[in-house]
Amino acid sequence: MENYQPLSIEELADILSLTIKADEENKIATFLCQLSAFTHDAQFNVSFNAPSSSGKSYIPLEISGLFPQEDVIKIGNCSPTAFFHEQGEYNKETNSIVVDLARKIIIFLDMPHTQLLERLRSFLSHDEREMHSKITDKNQKGGNRTKTVILRGFPSVIFCSAGLRIDEQESTRFLLLSPEATPEKIKLGIDQAIRKSSNSTEYEEWLNSDPRRELLKSRILAIKQARIGDIQICSEELVKRRFLADKKLLKPRHQRDIKRFMALIKSIALLNHWWRDQTQTGIIANEEDIEEAFKIWEKISISQEFNLPPYVYKIYKDIIVPLWKVREHQLKDDQFALDKRPGISRQDILQKHFDLHGRMLDIYQLRQQIIPMLETAGLVTQEQDGNDKRRWLILPAVITDEEEYSVDRGGVTDKQEESQTI
């Protein structure tokens, strides 16, 4: 303990910025996710969803380098049966495979097989510390035989996927994140790549010589070895007040979101456990931990409310809504368009995306993933163009960021406003 000092979230972000530029909330949430593996029961899961080349696997991989490598499992591609065979030990007498994943960090570098996700649902929800399931395997004679798989303990799991659409049963089990794609971040990333590739030996020496980074790695190892048990929270009322402050209508997923919010609190407390009140079985997270967790949650919770990756929500907020407002103003001045709704076309969205980011949005992804997800979230509706039945128009369906949409031009009615929240 004599080597360590209380570490704030801002100081932690500064250390992580040595290798991860920008993405402040993403890198902090990912670090806390991996650190939560060393808690008793406060592990949580993260899913990075964004197009290819956006850096979705870079953040978890860079952060995992700070952790003891024997606790990190990186998986590129895996079939459902192979996962259990590779990670588990077979007991011939009981015909069972025991997979001990307690205090482990699992990083899927691509979205795993659908059947594997289905088999892991209960495990990812932390329903039981030990979960039994059945798998069918081939025997030496070519026939099928059943084995029992016993999953033991709770790991911290991170998924990285270029696919934007996720089954709701999976999405509610994860904290949904997307890497930033701002020009400033891309410029910093290019500078970092040039520096690293120009002289990799010098870069590694510079990185490993940073005392703050080395102290953080030592701190993580000390936290692991401390084996902190139960982490209590000092104030239930403060947690309730912070979590429920902006929620007009509670949704079923909030029952899982509150667990993630509390897991953030506990992970922050674990980071500074030497300076927290001790109990017989663990430590007590204080009000400072709650406030720090709320700062992070406040930044990432909006897209969680809609069950959307932040990348998809930003398309709605930064492209669809501004286009709709421009179209609305155009129609207000057109006396022949009073009966028309200010819908926007898919081509409008593609063009706006190109104007903002300098690259075209994948039309298939827009039609088959992004717009259906926004529809499911209740953020947009689609209707046929009155002048061209082959064309579909997209209209925003709810108020966001306290923007007041026109009720008679695609906005919400009073009844809709009461039934929908951001």
C-alpha positions as CSV (number, residue, x, y, z in Angstrom):
1,M,0.0,0.0,0.0
2,E,2.9,2.3,0.7
3,N,3.5,2.6,-3.1
4,Y,0.0,3.5,-4.0
5,Q,-2.1,6.7,-3.7
6,P,-5.8,7.2,-4.2
7,L,-6.5,7.1,-7.9
8,S,-9.2,9.3,-9.4
9,I,-11.1,8.5,-12.6
10,E,-9.5,11.5,-14.3
11,E,-6.0,10.3,-13.3
12,L,-6.8,6.8,-14.6
13,A,-8.0,8.2,-17.9
14,D,-4.8,10.1,-18.2
15,I,-2.7,6.9,-17.8
16,L,-4.8,5.0,-20.3
17,S,-4.4,7.9,-22.7
18,L,-0.8,6.8,-23.2
19,T,-2.0,4.2,-25.7
20,I,-5.8,5.0,-26.2
21,K,-6.5,8.5,-27.5
22,A,-9.9,10.2,-26.8
23,D,-12.7,7.7,-26.0
24,E,-12.7,8.8,-22.4
25,E,-15.9,7.1,-21.2
26,N,-15.3,4.0,-23.4
27,K,-11.8,3.3,-22.0
28,I,-12.8,3.9,-18.4
29,A,-15.9,1.7,-18.7
30,T,-13.8,-1.0,-20.4
31,F,-11.1,-0.8,-17.7
32,L,-13.7,-1.1,-14.9
33,C,-15.3,-4.0,-16.7
34,Q,-12.0,-5.9,-16.7
35,L,-11.2,-4.9,-13.2
36,S,-14.6,-6.1,-12.1
37,A,-13.4,-9.7,-12.8
38,F,-11.7,-9.5,-9.4
39,T,-14.9,-8.8,-7.5
40,H,-16.9,-11.4,-5.8
41,D,-20.2,-10.9,-7.8
42,A,-20.1,-7.4,-9.5
43,Q,-18.7,-8.5,-12.9
44,F,-20.4,-6.9,-15.9
45,N,-20.2,-7.3,-19.6
46,V,-19.5,-4.9,-22.5
47,S,-20.3,-5.1,-26.2
48,F,-18.5,-2.9,-28.7
49,N,-20.6,-2.4,-31.8
50,A,-19.3,-0.3,-34.7
51,P,-18.3,-0.6,-38.3
52,S,-14.9,-2.2,-39.2
53,S,-11.7,-0.2,-38.7
54,S,-13.3,1.9,-36.0
55,G,-11.1,0.5,-33.2
56,K,-13.7,-1.5,-31.4
57,S,-11.2,-4.3,-30.5
58,Y,-8.3,-1.9,-29.9
59,I,-9.6,-0.5,-26.6
60,P,-10.2,-3.8,-24.8
61,L,-7.0,-5.4,-26.1
62,E,-4.8,-2.4,-25.1
63,I,-6.4,-2.4,-21.6
64,S,-6.1,-6.2,-21.2
65,G,-2.3,-5.7,-21.5
66,L,-2.3,-4.1,-18.1
67,F,-3.8,-7.2,-16.5
68,P,-2.1,-10.5,-15.6
69,Q,-2.2,-12.5,-18.8
70,E,-3.1,-15.7,-17.2
71,D,-6.5,-14.1,-16.4
72,V,-7.2,-12.9,-20.0
73,I,-8.8,-15.2,-22.6
74,K,-8.9,-13.8,-26.1
75,I,-11.0,-15.6,-28.7
76,G,-11.2,-14.7,-32.4
77,N,-13.7,-17.3,-33.6
78,C,-15.2,-20.2,-31.7
79,S,-18.0,-22.8,-32.3
80,P,-20.4,-23.5,-29.4
81,T,-18.9,-27.0,-28.6
82,A,-15.3,-26.0,-29.0
83,F,-15.6,-23.2,-26.4
84,F,-16.5,-25.7,-23.7
85,H,-13.9,-28.3,-24.7
86,E,-11.1,-25.8,-25.0
87,Q,-11.8,-24.0,-21.7
88,G,-12.9,-26.9,-19.6
89,E,-11.6,-30.1,-18.0
90,Y,-13.3,-33.3,-18.8
91,N,-14.3,-35.7,-16.0
92,K,-14.8,-39.1,-17.5
93,E,-16.4,-40.6,-14.4
94,T,-19.3,-38.0,-14.4
95,N,-19.1,-37.4,-18.2
96,S,-19.0,-33.7,-17.5
97,I,-16.8,-30.7,-18.5
98,V,-16.1,-28.3,-15.8
99,V,-15.3,-24.8,-17.1
100,D,-13.9,-22.5,-14.3
101,L,-14.2,-18.9,-15.4
102,A,-14.1,-17.2,-12.1
103,R,-12.1,-14.0,-12.0
104,K,-11.4,-14.3,-15.8
105,I,-11.5,-11.7,-18.5
106,I,-12.9,-13.1,-21.8
107,I,-12.6,-10.9,-25.0
108,F,-14.4,-12.1,-28.1
109,L,-12.7,-10.3,-31.0
110,D,-15.7,-11.0,-33.1
111,M,-19.3,-11.7,-32.3
112,P,-19.4,-15.5,-31.4
113,H,-21.6,-18.1,-32.9
114,T,-25.3,-17.5,-32.2
115,Q,-25.7,-20.8,-30.5
116,L,-22.8,-20.1,-28.2
117,L,-24.5,-16.8,-27.2
118,E,-27.7,-18.6,-26.5
119,R,-26.0,-21.2,-24.3
120,L,-24.2,-18.4,-22.4
121,R,-27.3,-16.2,-21.8
122,S,-28.0,-17.4,-18.2
123,F,-24.3,-17.4,-17.4
124,L,-24.0,-13.8,-18.7
125,S,-26.9,-12.8,-16.5
126,H,-25.2,-14.2,-13.4
127,D,-28.4,-16.2,-12.6
128,E,-26.3,-18.8,-10.7
129,R,-22.7,-19.1,-9.8
130,E,-22.7,-22.6,-11.2
131,M,-24.7,-23.3,-14.3
132,H,-25.3,-26.8,-15.8
133,S,-26.1,-27.3,-19.4
134,K,-26.1,-30.2,-21.9
135,I,-24.2,-30.4,-25.2
136,T,-24.2,-33.1,-27.8
137,D,-20.9,-34.4,-29.0
138,K,-19.7,-37.1,-31.5
139,N,-18.3,-40.3,-30.1
140,Q,-15.6,-42.4,-31.7
141,K,-18.1,-44.5,-33.6
142,G,-19.7,-41.5,-35.2
143,G,-22.8,-41.4,-33.0
144,N,-24.0,-38.7,-30.7
145,R,-23.6,-38.6,-27.0
146,T,-24.6,-36.0,-24.4
147,K,-22.2,-34.3,-22.0
148,T,-22.9,-32.1,-19.0
149,V,-21.1,-28.7,-19.0
150,I,-20.7,-27.0,-15.7
151,L,-19.8,-23.3,-15.9
152,R,-18.4,-22.1,-12.7
153,G,-17.8,-18.5,-11.5
154,F,-18.5,-15.2,-13.1
155,P,-16.1,-13.7,-15.7
156,S,-16.0,-10.2,-17.2
157,V,-17.0,-10.6,-20.9
158,I,-16.3,-8.2,-23.8
159,F,-17.7,-8.7,-27.3
160,C,-16.4,-6.8,-30.3
161,S,-18.6,-6.9,-33.4
162,A,-18.9,-5.1,-36.7
163,G,-22.6,-6.1,-36.8
164,L,-24.8,-3.4,-35.3
165,R,-28.0,-5.5,-34.8
166,I,-28.0,-7.6,-31.7
167,D,-30.8,-9.8,-30.3
168,E,-32.6,-8.0,-27.5
169,Q,-31.9,-11.0,-25.2
170,E,-28.2,-10.4,-25.6
171,S,-28.2,-6.6,-25.7
172,T,-29.8,-6.3,-22.3
173,R,-27.0,-8.3,-20.8
174,F,-24.3,-5.8,-22.0
175,L,-23.2,-2.3,-21.6
176,L,-23.4,-1.1,-25.2
177,L,-20.4,1.0,-26.4
178,S,-19.0,2.3,-29.7
179,P,-15.6,3.9,-30.3
180,E,-15.6,7.5,-31.2
181,A,-14.9,8.4,-34.9
182,T,-14.2,12.1,-34.7
183,P,-11.6,13.7,-37.0
184,E,-9.6,14.7,-33.9
185,K,-9.5,11.1,-32.6
186,I,-8.5,9.7,-36.0
187,K,-5.7,12.2,-36.2
188,L,-4.4,11.2,-32.8
189,G,-4.7,7.6,-33.8
190,I,-2.7,8.1,-36.9
191,D,0.1,9.9,-35.0
192,Q,0.2,7.0,-32.5
193,A,0.4,4.4,-35.3
194,I,3.2,6.3,-37.0
195,R,5.2,6.6,-33.8
196,K,4.7,2.9,-32.9
197,S,5.6,1.6,-36.4
198,S,8.5,3.9,-37.0
199,N,10.5,2.4,-34.1
200,S,8.6,-0.3,-32.2
201,T,11.5,-1.0,-29.9
202,E,11.8,2.7,-28.8
203,Y,8.0,2.9,-28.5
204,E,7.9,-0.1,-26.2
205,E,10.8,1.2,-24.1
206,W,9.0,4.6,-23.8
207,L,5.7,2.9,-22.8
208,N,7.2,0.5,-20.3
209,S,9.3,3.2,-18.7
210,D,6.3,5.3,-17.7
211,P,6.1,5.0,-13.9
212,R,2.4,5.7,-13.8
213,R,1.6,2.8,-16.2
214,E,3.9,0.4,-14.3
215,L,2.4,1.4,-11.0
216,L,-1.1,0.8,-12.4
217,K,-0.1,-2.7,-13.5
218,S,1.4,-3.4,-10.1
219,R,-1.8,-2.0,-8.5
220,I,-4.0,-4.3,-10.5
221,L,-1.9,-7.3,-9.4
222,A,-2.2,-6.2,-5.8
223,I,-6.0,-5.9,-6.2
224,K,-6.2,-9.4,-7.6
225,Q,-4.1,-10.8,-4.8
226,A,-6.1,-9.0,-2.1
227,R,-9.1,-11.2,-3.1
228,I,-11.7,-8.6,-1.8
229,G,-15.0,-10.3,-1.0
230,D,-18.3,-8.6,-0.8
231,I,-18.4,-4.9,-1.7
232,Q,-21.2,-3.0,0.0
233,I,-22.6,0.4,-0.9
234,C,-22.9,3.1,1.7
235,S,-26.1,4.8,0.6
236,E,-29.1,3.1,-1.1
237,E,-30.9,6.4,-1.3
238,L,-28.2,8.1,-3.2
239,V,-28.0,5.3,-5.7
240,K,-31.8,5.4,-6.2
241,R,-31.8,9.2,-6.6
242,R,-28.9,9.2,-9.1
243,F,-30.2,6.3,-11.2
244,L,-33.9,7.3,-11.3
245,A,-33.4,11.1,-11.6
246,D,-34.1,11.4,-15.4
247,K,-36.4,8.3,-15.8
248,K,-40.1,9.2,-16.4
249,L,-41.0,5.7,-17.4
250,L,-39.3,2.6,-16.1
251,K,-38.6,-0.2,-18.6
252,P,-37.8,-3.9,-17.9
253,R,-34.2,-3.4,-19.0
254,H,-33.6,-0.9,-16.1
255,Q,-33.6,-3.9,-13.8
256,R,-30.4,-5.0,-15.5
257,D,-29.0,-1.5,-16.0
258,I,-29.1,-0.8,-12.3
259,K,-26.9,-3.8,-11.7
260,R,-24.4,-2.4,-14.2
261,F,-24.5,1.0,-12.5
262,M,-23.9,-0.6,-9.1
263,A,-21.1,-2.7,-10.7
264,L,-19.4,0.5,-11.8
265,I,-19.6,1.8,-8.3
266,K,-18.1,-1.4,-6.8
267,S,-15.3,-1.5,-9.4
268,I,-14.3,2.1,-8.6
269,A,-14.3,1.3,-4.9
270,L,-12.1,-1.8,-5.6
271,L,-9.6,0.4,-7.4
272,N,-9.1,2.3,-4.2
273,H,-10.0,-0.4,-1.7
274,W,-7.0,0.5,0.6
275,W,-8.8,3.7,1.5
276,R,-12.3,2.3,2.0
277,D,-14.0,1.2,5.2
278,Q,-13.4,-2.5,5.8
279,T,-16.0,-5.2,6.7
280,Q,-15.5,-8.8,7.8
281,T,-16.0,-9.9,4.2
282,G,-14.9,-7.0,2.1
283,I,-15.2,-3.2,1.8
284,I,-17.8,-0.4,1.6
285,A,-18.1,1.9,-1.4
286,N,-18.5,5.5,-0.3
287,E,-20.5,8.4,-1.8
288,E,-17.5,9.5,-3.8
289,D,-17.5,6.2,-5.6
290,I,-21.2,6.6,-6.4
291,E,-20.7,10.1,-7.8
292,E,-17.8,9.0,-9.9
293,A,-19.8,6.1,-11.3
294,F,-22.7,8.4,-12.1
295,K,-20.4,10.7,-14.1
296,I,-19.6,7.8,-16.3
297,W,-23.1,6.4,-16.4
298,E,-24.5,9.8,-17.3
299,K,-22.4,9.9,-20.5
300,I,-23.2,6.4,-21.7
301,S,-26.8,5.8,-20.5
302,I,-28.7,7.5,-23.3
303,S,-28.1,4.9,-25.9
304,Q,-28.6,2.2,-23.2
305,E,-32.1,3.5,-22.6
306,F,-32.9,2.8,-26.3
307,N,-31.1,-0.5,-26.4
308,L,-28.8,0.9,-29.1
309,P,-25.1,1.0,-29.7
310,P,-24.0,4.6,-29.4
311,Y,-22.9,4.5,-33.1
312,V,-26.5,3.9,-34.2
313,Y,-27.9,6.5,-31.8
314,K,-25.4,9.1,-33.1
315,I,-26.7,8.5,-36.7
316,Y,-30.2,9.4,-35.4
317,K,-29.1,12.4,-33.4
318,D,-26.5,13.9,-35.7
319,I,-27.9,13.0,-39.1
320,I,-31.6,12.1,-39.1
321,V,-32.8,14.8,-36.7
322,P,-30.9,17.7,-38.3
323,L,-32.1,16.6,-41.8
324,W,-35.7,16.4,-40.6
325,K,-35.5,19.9,-39.1
326,V,-34.2,21.3,-42.3
327,R,-36.9,19.6,-44.3
328,E,-39.6,20.8,-41.8
329,H,-38.5,24.4,-42.3
330,Q,-38.6,24.0,-46.1
331,L,-42.2,22.7,-46.0
332,K,-43.3,25.5,-43.7
333,D,-42.6,28.0,-46.4
334,D,-44.2,25.9,-49.1
335,Q,-48.0,26.5,-49.2
336,F,-48.4,23.5,-51.5
337,A,-46.8,21.2,-49.1
338,L,-49.0,21.8,-46.0
339,D,-50.4,18.3,-46.0
340,K,-47.0,16.6,-46.5
341,R,-45.0,15.2,-43.6
342,P,-41.3,16.2,-43.6
343,G,-39.9,12.8,-44.2
344,I,-36.3,12.2,-45.3
345,S,-35.1,9.5,-47.7
346,R,-32.3,7.0,-47.2
347,Q,-30.3,8.8,-49.9
348,D,-30.5,12.0,-47.8
349,I,-29.1,10.1,-44.9
350,L,-26.3,8.6,-47.0
351,Q,-25.4,12.0,-48.4
352,K,-25.4,13.7,-45.0
353,H,-23.2,10.9,-43.5
354,F,-20.7,11.4,-46.4
355,D,-20.7,15.2,-45.8
356,L,-20.0,14.7,-42.1
357,H,-17.5,11.8,-42.2
358,G,-16.1,11.8,-45.7
359,R,-17.2,8.2,-46.3
360,M,-20.4,6.5,-47.5
361,L,-22.5,4.6,-45.1
362,D,-23.2,1.0,-46.1
363,I,-26.7,1.0,-47.7
364,Y,-27.3,-2.6,-46.7
365,Q,-26.4,-1.8,-43.1
366,L,-28.6,1.3,-43.1
367,R,-31.7,-0.6,-44.5
368,Q,-31.3,-3.9,-42.7
369,Q,-29.8,-2.9,-39.4
370,I,-29.8,0.8,-38.5
371,I,-33.3,1.9,-39.5
372,P,-35.0,-1.3,-38.1
373,M,-33.1,-0.8,-34.8
374,L,-34.2,2.9,-34.6
375,E,-37.8,1.8,-35.4
376,T,-37.7,-0.9,-32.6
377,A,-36.4,1.8,-30.2
378,G,-39.4,4.0,-31.2
379,L,-37.1,6.8,-32.5
380,V,-38.3,6.7,-36.1
381,T,-41.1,5.6,-38.3
382,Q,-41.2,4.8,-42.0
383,E,-43.9,5.6,-44.5
384,Q,-44.2,5.5,-48.3
385,D,-43.5,8.7,-50.2
386,G,-46.9,10.0,-51.5
387,N,-45.3,11.0,-54.8
388,D,-43.3,7.8,-55.3
389,K,-44.6,4.5,-53.8
390,R,-41.2,2.9,-54.4
391,R,-39.5,5.2,-52.0
392,W,-39.8,5.1,-48.2
393,L,-39.4,8.2,-46.0
394,I,-38.0,8.2,-42.4
395,L,-39.5,10.5,-39.7
396,P,-38.3,11.0,-36.1
397,A,-41.0,9.8,-33.7
398,V,-39.9,11.2,-30.3
399,I,-38.4,14.3,-28.7
400,T,-34.7,14.1,-27.9
401,D,-32.3,16.5,-26.2
402,E,-35.3,18.7,-25.3
403,E,-35.9,19.6,-28.9
404,E,-39.5,20.6,-29.4
405,Y,-40.8,18.9,-32.6
406,S,-43.9,20.1,-34.3
407,V,-46.9,18.0,-33.4
408,D,-48.5,18.3,-36.8
409,R,-45.3,17.6,-38.8
410,G,-43.9,14.3,-37.6
411,G,-43.4,15.1,-33.9
412,V,-45.1,13.5,-30.9
413,T,-48.5,14.1,-29.6
414,D,-49.2,14.9,-25.9
415,K,-50.2,11.2,-25.3
416,Q,-47.1,10.0,-27.1
417,E,-44.9,12.3,-25.1
418,E,-46.3,10.9,-21.8
419,S,-45.6,7.3,-22.9
420,Q,-42.1,7.7,-24.3
421,T,-38.9,8.8,-22.6
422,I,-35.4,9.4,-23.7
